[in-house]
Amino acid sequence: VVDPGRARIFAGDRYAKARAVASGSPREGTREEHTGAVTEMIDALATVDLPALGGEEHGDPNRVASAYASAYEALFEAV
């Protein structure tokens, strides 16, 4: 789950179960849930900072990869 300035990595099976439990509330549609309703039921495997990138950095895949290396690493370790 990506929020401003951070990414939280969750186990896919636990996220899917929590999503199933959170679904169907009167506040939600039939195919959507608020992320907070799901994530408050489970613990993140990892939380990593995501630095803000300027326009020039966004256009350079190598700079994006370098800036977000810790997030990619946490994601790969979780799967």
mmCIF file as gemmi writes it, N, C-alpha and C atoms, coordinates in Angstrom:
data_model
loop_
_atom_site.group_PDB
_atom_site.id
_atom_site.type_symbol
_atom_site.label_atom_id
_atom_site.label_alt_id
_atom_site.label_comp_id
_atom_site.label_asym_id
_atom_site.label_entity_id
_atom_site.label_seq_id
_atom_site.pdbx_PDB_ins_code
_atom_site.Cartn_x
_atom_site.Cartn_y
_atom_site.Cartn_z
_atom_site.occupancy
_atom_site.B_iso_or_equiv
_atom_site.pdbx_formal_charge
_atom_site.auth_seq_id
_atom_site.auth_asym_id
_atom_site.pdbx_PDB_model_num
ATOM 1 N N . VAL Axp A 1 ? 0.866 -1.162 0 1 0 ? 1 A 1
ATOM 2 C CA . VAL Axp A 1 ? 0 0 0 1 0 ? 1 A 1
ATOM 3 C C . VAL Axp A 1 ? 0.912 1.223 0 1 0 ? 1 A 1
ATOM 4 N N . VAL Axp A 2 ? 0.705 2.104 -0.967 1 0 ? 2 A 1
ATOM 5 C CA . VAL Axp A 2 ? 1.532 3.305 -1.072 1 0 ? 2 A 1
ATOM 6 C C . VAL Axp A 2 ? 0.748 4.501 -0.547 1 0 ? 2 A 1
ATOM 7 N N . ASP Axp A 3 ? 1.343 5.184 0.399 1 0 ? 3 A 1
ATOM 8 C CA . ASP Axp A 3 ? 0.814 6.42 0.96 1 0 ? 3 A 1
ATOM 9 C C . ASP Axp A 3 ? 1.827 7.52 0.645 1 0 ? 3 A 1
ATOM 10 N N . PRO Axp A 4 ? 1.456 8.787 0.804 1 0 ? 4 A 1
ATOM 11 C CA . PRO Axp A 4 ? 2.453 9.836 0.601 1 0 ? 4 A 1
ATOM 12 C C . PRO Axp A 4 ? 3.655 9.631 1.525 1 0 ? 4 A 1
ATOM 13 N N . GLY Axp A 5 ? 4.806 9.456 0.933 1 0 ? 5 A 1
ATOM 14 C CA . GLY Axp A 5 ? 6.034 9.342 1.701 1 0 ? 5 A 1
ATOM 15 C C . GLY Axp A 5 ? 6.377 7.972 2.24 1 0 ? 5 A 1
ATOM 16 N N . ARG Axp A 6 ? 5.529 6.968 2.012 1 0 ? 6 A 1
ATOM 17 C CA . ARG Axp A 6 ? 5.858 5.637 2.523 1 0 ? 6 A 1
ATOM 18 C C . ARG Axp A 6 ? 5.134 4.55 1.733 1 0 ? 6 A 1
ATOM 19 N N . ALA Axp A 7 ? 5.678 3.357 1.852 1 0 ? 7 A 1
ATOM 20 C CA . ALA Axp A 7 ? 5.026 2.16 1.307 1 0 ? 7 A 1
ATOM 21 C C . ALA Axp A 7 ? 4.967 1.133 2.421 1 0 ? 7 A 1
ATOM 22 N N . ARG Axp A 8 ? 3.83 0.466 2.529 1 0 ? 8 A 1
ATOM 23 C CA . ARG Axp A 8 ? 3.678 -0.613 3.503 1 0 ? 8 A 1
ATOM 24 C C . ARG Axp A 8 ? 3.489 -1.909 2.727 1 0 ? 8 A 1
ATOM 25 N N . ILE Axp A 9 ? 4.259 -2.911 3.104 1 0 ? 9 A 1
ATOM 26 C CA . ILE Axp A 9 ? 4.233 -4.206 2.434 1 0 ? 9 A 1
ATOM 27 C C . ILE Axp A 9 ? 3.455 -5.178 3.312 1 0 ? 9 A 1
ATOM 28 N N . PHE Axp A 10 ? 2.454 -5.83 2.734 1 0 ? 10 A 1
ATOM 29 C CA . PHE Axp A 10 ? 1.618 -6.791 3.453 1 0 ? 10 A 1
ATOM 30 C C . PHE Axp A 10 ? 1.713 -8.154 2.788 1 0 ? 10 A 1
ATOM 31 N N . ALA Axp A 11 ? 1.517 -9.204 3.571 1 0 ? 11 A 1
ATOM 32 C CA . ALA Axp A 11 ? 1.418 -10.556 3.014 1 0 ? 11 A 1
ATOM 33 C C . ALA Axp A 11 ? 0.13 -10.623 2.201 1 0 ? 11 A 1
ATOM 34 N N . GLY Axp A 12 ? 0.236 -11.064 0.966 1 0 ? 12 A 1
ATOM 35 C CA . GLY Axp A 12 ? -0.906 -11.076 0.066 1 0 ? 12 A 1
ATOM 36 C C . GLY Axp A 12 ? -2.081 -11.891 0.567 1 0 ? 12 A 1
ATOM 37 N N . ASP Axp A 13 ? -1.802 -13.066 1.137 1 0 ? 13 A 1
ATOM 38 C CA . ASP Axp A 13 ? -2.902 -13.912 1.607 1 0 ? 13 A 1
ATOM 39 C C . ASP Axp A 13 ? -3.632 -13.268 2.786 1 0 ? 13 A 1
ATOM 40 N N . ARG Axp A 14 ? -2.89 -12.655 3.686 1 0 ? 14 A 1
ATOM 41 C CA . ARG Axp A 14 ? -3.523 -11.993 4.835 1 0 ? 14 A 1
ATOM 42 C C . ARG Axp A 14 ? -4.3 -10.749 4.388 1 0 ? 14 A 1
ATOM 43 N N . TYR Axp A 15 ? -3.748 -10.029 3.412 1 0 ? 15 A 1
ATOM 44 C CA . TYR Axp A 15 ? -4.449 -8.857 2.883 1 0 ? 15 A 1
ATOM 45 C C . TYR Axp A 15 ? -5.766 -9.285 2.233 1 0 ? 15 A 1
ATOM 46 N N . ALA Axp A 16 ? -5.732 -10.361 1.459 1 0 ? 16 A 1
ATOM 47 C CA . ALA Axp A 16 ? -6.947 -10.851 0.795 1 0 ? 16 A 1
ATOM 48 C C . ALA Axp A 16 ? -8.009 -11.264 1.815 1 0 ? 16 A 1
ATOM 49 N N . LYS Axp A 17 ? -7.59 -11.938 2.886 1 0 ? 17 A 1
ATOM 50 C CA . LYS Axp A 17 ? -8.547 -12.337 3.927 1 0 ? 17 A 1
ATOM 51 C C . LYS Axp A 17 ? -9.141 -11.111 4.621 1 0 ? 17 A 1
ATOM 52 N N . ALA Axp A 18 ? -8.298 -10.141 4.95 1 0 ? 18 A 1
ATOM 53 C CA . ALA Axp A 18 ? -8.783 -8.924 5.606 1 0 ? 18 A 1
ATOM 54 C C . ALA Axp A 18 ? -9.721 -8.156 4.68 1 0 ? 18 A 1
ATOM 55 N N . ARG Axp A 19 ? -9.417 -8.142 3.404 1 0 ? 19 A 1
ATOM 56 C CA . ARG Axp A 19 ? -10.287 -7.47 2.435 1 0 ? 19 A 1
ATOM 57 C C . ARG Axp A 19 ? -11.648 -8.145 2.381 1 0 ? 19 A 1
ATOM 58 N N . ALA Axp A 20 ? -11.656 -9.467 2.424 1 0 ? 20 A 1
ATOM 59 C CA . ALA Axp A 20 ? -12.922 -10.206 2.407 1 0 ? 20 A 1
ATOM 60 C C . ALA Axp A 20 ? -13.756 -9.886 3.645 1 0 ? 20 A 1
ATOM 61 N N . VAL Axp A 21 ? -13.097 -9.764 4.789 1 0 ? 21 A 1
ATOM 62 C CA . VAL Axp A 21 ? -13.805 -9.437 6.03 1 0 ? 21 A 1
ATOM 63 C C . VAL Axp A 21 ? -14.332 -8.005 5.982 1 0 ? 21 A 1
ATOM 64 N N . ALA Axp A 22 ? -13.55 -7.092 5.419 1 0 ? 22 A 1
ATOM 65 C CA . ALA Axp A 22 ? -13.931 -5.676 5.378 1 0 ? 22 A 1
ATOM 66 C C . ALA Axp A 22 ? -15.006 -5.387 4.339 1 0 ? 22 A 1
ATOM 67 N N . SER Axp A 23 ? -15.175 -6.26 3.369 1 0 ? 23 A 1
ATOM 68 C CA . SER Axp A 23 ? -16.11 -5.973 2.277 1 0 ? 23 A 1
ATOM 69 C C . SER Axp A 23 ? -17.553 -6.044 2.74 1 0 ? 23 A 1
ATOM 70 N N . GLY Axp A 24 ? -18.375 -5.323 2.033 1 0 ? 24 A 1
ATOM 71 C CA . GLY Axp A 24 ? -19.806 -5.407 2.279 1 0 ? 24 A 1
ATOM 72 C C . GLY Axp A 24 ? -20.366 -4.46 3.305 1 0 ? 24 A 1
ATOM 73 N N . SER Axp A 25 ? -19.554 -3.537 3.815 1 0 ? 25 A 1
ATOM 74 C CA . SER Axp A 25 ? -20.125 -2.581 4.764 1 0 ? 25 A 1
ATOM 75 C C . SER Axp A 25 ? -21.016 -1.596 4.003 1 0 ? 25 A 1
ATOM 76 N N . PRO Axp A 26 ? -21.98 -0.994 4.673 1 0 ? 26 A 1
ATOM 77 C CA . PRO Axp A 26 ? -22.877 -0.048 3.999 1 0 ? 26 A 1
ATOM 78 C C . PRO Axp A 26 ? -22.144 1.157 3.408 1 0 ? 26 A 1
ATOM 79 N N . ARG Axp A 27 ? -20.976 1.465 3.944 1 0 ? 27 A 1
ATOM 80 C CA . ARG Axp A 27 ? -20.201 2.618 3.494 1 0 ? 27 A 1
ATOM 81 C C . ARG Axp A 27 ? -19.524 2.366 2.151 1 0 ? 27 A 1
ATOM 82 N N . GLU Axp A 28 ? -19.315 1.116 1.812 1 0 ? 28 A 1
ATOM 83 C CA . GLU Axp A 28 ? -18.556 0.741 0.626 1 0 ? 28 A 1
ATOM 84 C C . GLU Axp A 28 ? -19.469 0.31 -0.513 1 0 ? 28 A 1
ATOM 85 N N . GLY Axp A 29 ? -18.913 0.285 -1.692 1 0 ? 29 A 1
ATOM 86 C CA . GLY Axp A 29 ? -19.6 -0.29 -2.839 1 0 ? 29 A 1
ATOM 87 C C . GLY Axp A 29 ? -19.426 -1.794 -2.82 1 0 ? 29 A 1
ATOM 88 N N . THR Axp A 30 ? -19.94 -2.449 -3.818 1 0 ? 30 A 1
ATOM 89 C CA . THR Axp A 30 ? -19.851 -3.91 -3.838 1 0 ? 30 A 1
ATOM 90 C C . THR Axp A 30 ? -18.455 -4.397 -4.186 1 0 ? 30 A 1
ATOM 91 N N . ARG Axp A 31 ? -17.638 -3.57 -4.812 1 0 ? 31 A 1
ATOM 92 C CA . ARG Axp A 31 ? -16.304 -4.008 -5.22 1 0 ? 31 A 1
ATOM 93 C C . ARG Axp A 31 ? -15.182 -3.143 -4.66 1 0 ? 31 A 1
ATOM 94 N N . GLU Axp A 32 ? -15.461 -2.374 -3.658 1 0 ? 32 A 1
ATOM 95 C CA . GLU Axp A 32 ? -14.417 -1.504 -3.124 1 0 ? 32 A 1
ATOM 96 C C . GLU Axp A 32 ? -14.487 -1.423 -1.608 1 0 ? 32 A 1
ATOM 97 N N . GLU Axp A 33 ? -13.324 -1.255 -1.027 1 0 ? 33 A 1
ATOM 98 C CA . GLU Axp A 33 ? -13.195 -1.035 0.408 1 0 ? 33 A 1
ATOM 99 C C . GLU Axp A 33 ? -12.176 0.078 0.61 1 0 ? 33 A 1
ATOM 100 N N . HIS Axp A 34 ? -12.326 0.819 1.685 1 0 ? 34 A 1
ATOM 101 C CA . HIS Axp A 34 ? -11.299 1.79 2.034 1 0 ? 34 A 1
ATOM 102 C C . HIS Axp A 34 ? -10.069 1.019 2.495 1 0 ? 34 A 1
ATOM 103 N N . THR Axp A 35 ? -8.919 1.438 2.049 1 0 ? 35 A 1
ATOM 104 C CA . THR Axp A 35 ? -7.681 0.748 2.392 1 0 ? 35 A 1
ATOM 105 C C . THR Axp A 35 ? -7.504 0.643 3.897 1 0 ? 35 A 1
ATOM 106 N N . GLY Axp A 36 ? -7.83 1.696 4.619 1 0 ? 36 A 1
ATOM 107 C CA . GLY Axp A 36 ? -7.684 1.684 6.073 1 0 ? 36 A 1
ATOM 108 C C . GLY Axp A 36 ? -8.512 0.612 6.744 1 0 ? 36 A 1
ATOM 109 N N . ALA Axp A 37 ? -9.686 0.323 6.201 1 0 ? 37 A 1
ATOM 110 C CA . ALA Axp A 37 ? -10.532 -0.726 6.775 1 0 ? 37 A 1
ATOM 111 C C . ALA Axp A 37 ? -9.86 -2.089 6.672 1 0 ? 37 A 1
ATOM 112 N N . VAL Axp A 38 ? -9.06 -2.267 5.647 1 0 ? 38 A 1
ATOM 113 C CA . VAL Axp A 38 ? -8.344 -3.535 5.458 1 0 ? 38 A 1
ATOM 114 C C . VAL Axp A 38 ? -7.055 -3.545 6.268 1 0 ? 38 A 1
ATOM 115 N N . THR Axp A 39 ? -6.258 -2.493 6.147 1 0 ? 39 A 1
ATOM 116 C CA . THR Axp A 39 ? -4.933 -2.501 6.767 1 0 ? 39 A 1
ATOM 117 C C . THR Axp A 39 ? -4.966 -2.4 8.285 1 0 ? 39 A 1
ATOM 118 N N . GLU Axp A 40 ? -6.055 -1.894 8.858 1 0 ? 40 A 1
ATOM 119 C CA . GLU Axp A 40 ? -6.108 -1.828 10.323 1 0 ? 40 A 1
ATOM 120 C C . GLU Axp A 40 ? -6.276 -3.215 10.936 1 0 ? 40 A 1
ATOM 121 N N . MET Axp A 41 ? -6.628 -4.206 10.146 1 0 ? 41 A 1
ATOM 122 C CA . MET Axp A 41 ? -6.812 -5.569 10.657 1 0 ? 41 A 1
ATOM 123 C C . MET Axp A 41 ? -5.541 -6.412 10.618 1 0 ? 41 A 1
ATOM 124 N N . ILE Axp A 42 ? -4.524 -5.957 9.887 1 0 ? 42 A 1
ATOM 125 C CA . ILE Axp A 42 ? -3.315 -6.769 9.723 1 0 ? 42 A 1
ATOM 126 C C . ILE Axp A 42 ? -2.077 -5.904 9.923 1 0 ? 42 A 1
ATOM 127 N N . ASP Axp A 43 ? -0.983 -6.565 10.25 1 0 ? 43 A 1
ATOM 128 C CA . ASP Axp A 43 ? 0.287 -5.865 10.423 1 0 ? 43 A 1
ATOM 129 C C . ASP Axp A 43 ? 1.078 -5.899 9.125 1 0 ? 43 A 1
ATOM 130 N N . ALA Axp A 44 ? 1.741 -4.804 8.84 1 0 ? 44 A 1
ATOM 131 C CA . ALA Axp A 44 ? 2.61 -4.738 7.667 1 0 ? 44 A 1
ATOM 132 C C . ALA Axp A 44 ? 3.859 -5.575 7.92 1 0 ? 44 A 1
ATOM 133 N N . LEU Axp A 45 ? 4.336 -6.242 6.881 1 0 ? 45 A 1
ATOM 134 C CA . LEU Axp A 45 ? 5.606 -6.96 6.972 1 0 ? 45 A 1
ATOM 135 C C . LEU Axp A 45 ? 6.763 -5.974 7.024 1 0 ? 45 A 1
ATOM 136 N N . ALA Axp A 46 ? 6.598 -4.853 6.335 1 0 ? 46 A 1
ATOM 137 C CA . ALA Axp A 46 ? 7.631 -3.82 6.298 1 0 ? 46 A 1
ATOM 138 C C . ALA Axp A 46 ? 6.983 -2.483 5.973 1 0 ? 46 A 1
ATOM 139 N N . THR Axp A 47 ? 7.601 -1.431 6.463 1 0 ? 47 A 1
ATOM 140 C CA . THR Axp A 47 ? 7.22 -0.066 6.109 1 0 ? 47 A 1
ATOM 141 C C . THR Axp A 47 ? 8.497 0.65 5.704 1 0 ? 47 A 1
ATOM 142 N N . VAL Axp A 48 ? 8.49 1.238 4.528 1 0 ? 48 A 1
ATOM 143 C CA . VAL Axp A 48 ? 9.684 1.92 4.023 1 0 ? 48 A 1
ATOM 144 C C . VAL Axp A 48 ? 9.322 3.331 3.584 1 0 ? 48 A 1
ATOM 145 N N . ASP Axp A 49 ? 10.274 4.235 3.754 1 0 ? 49 A 1
ATOM 146 C CA . ASP Axp A 49 ? 10.086 5.615 3.32 1 0 ? 49 A 1
ATOM 147 C C . ASP Axp A 49 ? 10.209 5.707 1.804 1 0 ? 49 A 1
ATOM 148 N N . LEU Axp A 50 ? 9.399 6.563 1.219 1 0 ? 50 A 1
ATOM 149 C CA . LEU Axp A 50 ? 9.48 6.866 -0.209 1 0 ? 50 A 1
ATOM 150 C C . LEU Axp A 50 ? 9.757 8.357 -0.348 1 0 ? 50 A 1
ATOM 151 N N . PRO Axp A 51 ? 10.964 8.705 -0.75 1 0 ? 51 A 1
ATOM 152 C CA . PRO Axp A 51 ? 11.275 10.126 -0.89 1 0 ? 51 A 1
ATOM 153 C C . PRO Axp A 51 ? 10.501 10.741 -2.057 1 0 ? 51 A 1
ATOM 154 N N . ALA Axp A 52 ? 10.144 11.997 -1.898 1 0 ? 52 A 1
ATOM 155 C CA . ALA Axp A 52 ? 9.497 12.719 -2.993 1 0 ? 52 A 1
ATOM 156 C C . ALA Axp A 52 ? 10.516 12.93 -4.109 1 0 ? 52 A 1
ATOM 157 N N . LEU Axp A 53 ? 10.065 12.759 -5.332 1 0 ? 53 A 1
ATOM 158 C CA . LEU Axp A 53 ? 10.942 12.938 -6.486 1 0 ? 53 A 1
ATOM 159 C C . LEU Axp A 53 ? 10.472 14.128 -7.305 1 0 ? 53 A 1
ATOM 160 N N . GLY Axp A 54 ? 11.428 14.908 -7.778 1 0 ? 54 A 1
ATOM 161 C CA . GLY Axp A 54 ? 11.102 16.034 -8.639 1 0 ? 54 A 1
ATOM 162 C C . GLY Axp A 54 ? 10.813 15.571 -10.057 1 0 ? 54 A 1
ATOM 163 N N . GLY Axp A 55 ? 10.351 16.478 -10.879 1 0 ? 55 A 1
ATOM 164 C CA . GLY Axp A 55 ? 9.988 16.151 -12.254 1 0 ? 55 A 1
ATOM 165 C C . GLY Axp A 55 ? 11.126 15.549 -13.051 1 0 ? 55 A 1
ATOM 166 N N . GLU Axp A 56 ? 12.322 16.067 -12.864 1 0 ? 56 A 1
ATOM 167 C CA . GLU Axp A 56 ? 13.478 15.552 -13.596 1 0 ? 56 A 1
ATOM 168 C C . GLU Axp A 56 ? 13.799 14.12 -13.173 1 0 ? 56 A 1
ATOM 169 N N . GLU Axp A 57 ? 13.665 13.833 -11.893 1 0 ? 57 A 1
ATOM 170 C CA . GLU Axp A 57 ? 13.932 12.484 -11.389 1 0 ? 57 A 1
ATOM 171 C C . GLU Axp A 57 ? 12.899 11.484 -11.9 1 0 ? 57 A 1
ATOM 172 N N . HIS Axp A 58 ? 11.636 11.91 -11.98 1 0 ? 58 A 1
ATOM 173 C CA . HIS Axp A 58 ? 10.569 11.019 -12.453 1 0 ? 58 A 1
ATOM 174 C C . HIS Axp A 58 ? 10.846 10.506 -13.857 1 0 ? 58 A 1
ATOM 175 N N . GLY Axp A 59 ? 11.508 11.303 -14.667 1 0 ? 59 A 1
ATOM 176 C CA . GLY Axp A 59 ? 11.773 10.923 -16.048 1 0 ? 59 A 1
ATOM 177 C C . GLY Axp A 59 ? 12.985 10.039 -16.233 1 0 ? 59 A 1
ATOM 178 N N . ASP Axp A 60 ? 13.705 9.752 -15.174 1 0 ? 60 A 1
ATOM 179 C CA . ASP Axp A 60 ? 14.929 8.954 -15.271 1 0 ? 60 A 1
ATOM 180 C C . ASP Axp A 60 ? 14.748 7.651 -14.5 1 0 ? 60 A 1
ATOM 181 N N . PRO Axp A 61 ? 14.514 6.539 -15.209 1 0 ? 61 A 1
ATOM 182 C CA . PRO Axp A 61 ? 14.277 5.257 -14.528 1 0 ? 61 A 1
ATOM 183 C C . PRO Axp A 61 ? 15.391 4.851 -13.567 1 0 ? 61 A 1
ATOM 184 N N . ASN Axp A 62 ? 16.627 5.179 -13.883 1 0 ? 62 A 1
ATOM 185 C CA . ASN Axp A 62 ? 17.731 4.819 -12.993 1 0 ? 62 A 1
ATOM 186 C C . ASN Axp A 62 ? 17.666 5.592 -11.681 1 0 ? 62 A 1
ATOM 187 N N . ARG Axp A 63 ? 17.281 6.855 -11.749 1 0 ? 63 A 1
ATOM 188 C CA . ARG Axp A 63 ? 17.164 7.655 -10.525 1 0 ? 63 A 1
ATOM 189 C C . ARG Axp A 63 ? 15.971 7.207 -9.69 1 0 ? 63 A 1
ATOM 190 N N . VAL Axp A 64 ? 14.882 6.831 -10.349 1 0 ? 64 A 1
ATOM 191 C CA . VAL Axp A 64 ? 13.717 6.311 -9.625 1 0 ? 64 A 1
ATOM 192 C C . VAL Axp A 64 ? 14.099 5.013 -8.919 1 0 ? 64 A 1
ATOM 193 N N . ALA Axp A 65 ? 14.755 4.117 -9.643 1 0 ? 65 A 1
ATOM 194 C CA . ALA Axp A 65 ? 15.167 2.836 -9.058 1 0 ? 65 A 1
ATOM 195 C C . ALA Axp A 65 ? 16.1 3.048 -7.878 1 0 ? 65 A 1
ATOM 196 N N . SER Axp A 66 ? 17.01 3.977 -7.997 1 0 ? 66 A 1
ATOM 197 C CA . SER Axp A 66 ? 17.946 4.255 -6.907 1 0 ? 66 A 1
ATOM 198 C C . SER Axp A 66 ? 17.224 4.842 -5.693 1 0 ? 66 A 1
ATOM 199 N N . ALA Axp A 67 ? 16.322 5.783 -5.93 1 0 ? 67 A 1
ATOM 200 C CA . ALA Axp A 67 ? 15.61 6.431 -4.824 1 0 ? 67 A 1
ATOM 201 C C . ALA Axp A 67 ? 14.702 5.465 -4.081 1 0 ? 67 A 1
ATOM 202 N N . TYR Axp A 68 ? 14.136 4.503 -4.806 1 0 ? 68 A 1
ATOM 203 C CA . TYR Axp A 68 ? 13.173 3.575 -4.21 1 0 ? 68 A 1
ATOM 204 C C . TYR Axp A 68 ? 13.746 2.176 -4.005 1 0 ? 68 A 1
ATOM 205 N N . ALA Axp A 69 ? 15.054 2.044 -4.008 1 0 ? 69 A 1
ATOM 206 C CA . ALA Axp A 69 ? 15.697 0.734 -3.88 1 0 ? 69 A 1
ATOM 207 C C . ALA Axp A 69 ? 15.265 -0.001 -2.617 1 0 ? 69 A 1
ATOM 208 N N . SER Axp A 70 ? 15.167 0.69 -1.496 1 0 ? 70 A 1
ATOM 209 C CA . SER Axp A 70 ? 14.785 0.008 -0.253 1 0 ? 70 A 1
ATOM 210 C C . SER Axp A 70 ? 13.35 -0.504 -0.323 1 0 ? 70 A 1
ATOM 211 N N . ALA Axp A 71 ? 12.469 0.216 -1.001 1 0 ? 71 A 1
ATOM 212 C CA . ALA Axp A 71 ? 11.079 -0.237 -1.152 1 0 ? 71 A 1
ATOM 213 C C . ALA Axp A 71 ? 11.016 -1.473 -2.041 1 0 ? 71 A 1
ATOM 214 N N . TYR Axp A 72 ? 11.751 -1.462 -3.14 1 0 ? 72 A 1
ATOM 215 C CA . TYR Axp A 72 ? 11.786 -2.63 -4.022 1 0 ? 72 A 1
ATOM 216 C C . TYR Axp A 72 ? 12.334 -3.844 -3.276 1 0 ? 72 A 1
ATOM 217 N N . GLU Axp A 73 ? 13.389 -3.622 -2.518 1 0 ? 73 A 1
ATOM 218 C CA . GLU Axp A 73 ? 14.013 -4.712 -1.762 1 0 ? 73 A 1
ATOM 219 C C . GLU Axp A 73 ? 13.033 -5.31 -0.748 1 0 ? 73 A 1
ATOM 220 N N . ALA Axp A 74 ? 12.316 -4.467 -0.029 1 0 ? 74 A 1
ATOM 221 C CA . ALA Axp A 74 ? 11.331 -4.951 0.951 1 0 ? 74 A 1
ATOM 222 C C . ALA Axp A 74 ? 10.222 -5.737 0.267 1 0 ? 74 A 1
ATOM 223 N N . LEU Axp A 75 ? 9.796 -5.278 -0.892 1 0 ? 75 A 1
ATOM 224 C CA . LEU Axp A 75 ? 8.751 -5.982 -1.633 1 0 ? 75 A 1
ATOM 225 C C . LEU Axp A 75 ? 9.237 -7.353 -2.091 1 0 ? 75 A 1
ATOM 226 N N . PHE Axp A 76 ? 10.423 -7.419 -2.657 1 0 ? 76 A 1
ATOM 227 C CA . PHE Axp A 76 ? 10.959 -8.698 -3.131 1 0 ? 76 A 1
ATOM 228 C C . PHE Axp A 76 ? 11.2 -9.673 -1.988 1 0 ? 76 A 1
ATOM 229 N N . GLU Axp A 77 ? 11.609 -9.178 -0.835 1 0 ? 77 A 1
ATOM 230 C CA . GLU Axp A 77 ? 11.81 -10.053 0.323 1 0 ? 77 A 1
ATOM 231 C C . GLU Axp A 77 ? 10.495 -10.63 0.826 1 0 ? 77 A 1
ATOM 232 N N . ALA Axp A 78 ? 9.4 -9.912 0.616 1 0 ? 78 A 1
ATOM 233 C CA . ALA Axp A 78 ? 8.092 -10.354 1.107 1 0 ? 78 A 1
ATOM 234 C C . ALA Axp A 78 ? 7.456 -11.421 0.222 1 0 ? 78 A 1
ATOM 235 N N . VAL Axp A 79 ? 7.867 -11.497 -1.029 1 0 ? 79 A 1
ATOM 236 C CA . VAL Axp A 79 ? 7.237 -12.472 -1.94 1 0 ? 79 A 1
ATOM 237 C C . VAL Axp A 79 ? 8.055 -13.696 -2.166 1 0 ? 79 A 1
